[in-house]
Amino acid sequence: MSQSMPTAAKPQVLRYTVLRHEDIAEPHWDLLLEIAGQELLVTWQIRIPPEEWHRAEAVLQAVRIGDHRRVYLDYEGPISGDRGFVRRAARGNWNLLSQTVDSWRVQLSGDISADLLLPSQE
């Protein structure tokens, strides 16, 4: 599940989407990041609403979950296996600010403008 990051030599516009996962026991938001040259989207589950992500005091408690198929950048609708449905809450572009073994610091722009610190591992 290791993902390579875009190189600094050629900046690329990378997309993100935030999906609201509903009609399940614990509704939440999924943050999905496009990675250059990769078929899968790096994904985190987050419990607080995206409109609160920009607040410095907000603790996202993001949890890295399994990577998702690229179709989810644009998909809204039911999830197979009677696992609820998703609707898009936000989209835009993102940049990697820094990366360590333990975390990624990313900058979102678009429907959400925020700098986020996300755990690297599931």
Summary of the structure (lengths in Angstrom):
residues: 122
radius of gyration: 13.8
end to end distance: 9.8
largest distance: 44.2
contacts: 318
relative contact order: 0.25
helix: 6%
strand: 49%
